[in-house]
């Protein structure tokens, strides 16, 4: 099961904003399937390491090696949802989870 993270700009490990949120591969496909998603590798990414932000600005999905994979997230590691805003991503996930 992937984990959704909202990260601030800066150097890891100082970019986390609270705990990650687990979501299913199916939820990830519905919520982020039409976004530009880039594989960032096996380590947590840093964004704008020399310009720290106070609020989260980046949406990242993490897949651990023992969690499986999907067409959207084909291997273990971190994925940056390039065009996603944290508030909009949270709202999209909430809307998906509210469906009957």
ChimeraX attribute file (.defattr): number of C-alpha atoms within 10 A of each C-alpha:
attribute: neighborCount
match mode: 1-to-1
recipient: residues
	/A:1	17
	/A:2	23
	/A:3	18
	/A:4	22
	/A:5	23
	/A:6	23
	/A:7	27
	/A:8	25
	/A:9	22
	/A:10	19
	/A:11	17
	/A:12	15
	/A:13	10
	/A:14	13
	/A:15	25
	/A:16	18
	/A:17	13
	/A:18	9
	/A:19	10
	/A:20	16
	/A:21	12
	/A:22	15
	/A:23	15
	/A:24	11
	/A:25	20
	/A:26	13
	/A:27	16
	/A:28	21
	/A:29	15
	/A:30	12
	/A:31	19
	/A:32	19
	/A:33	15
	/A:34	9
	/A:35	13
	/A:36	12
	/A:37	19
	/A:38	14
	/A:39	17
	/A:40	16
	/A:41	14
	/A:42	15
	/A:43	10
	/A:44	19
	/A:45	20
	/A:46	18
	/A:47	19
	/A:48	12
	/A:49	15
	/A:50	10
	/A:51	11
	/A:52	15
	/A:53	15
	/A:54	12
	/A:55	14
	/A:56	18
	/A:57	16
	/A:58	22
	/A:59	23
	/A:60	23
	/A:61	26
	/A:62	26
	/A:63	21
	/A:64	15
	/A:65	11
	/A:66	8
	/A:67	12
	/A:68	14
	/A:69	16
	/A:70	11
	/A:71	9
	/A:72	15
	/A:73	22
	/A:74	11
	/A:75	19
	/A:76	18
	/A:77	18
	/A:78	24
	/A:79	24
	/A:80	21
	/A:81	20
	/A:82	13
	/A:83	13
	/A:84	18
	/A:85	15
	/A:86	20
	/A:87	13
	/A:88	11
	/A:89	19
	/A:90	17
	/A:91	13
	/A:92	15
	/A:93	16
	/A:94	12
	/A:95	11
	/A:96	14
	/A:97	12
	/A:98	8
	/A:99	6
	/A:100	4
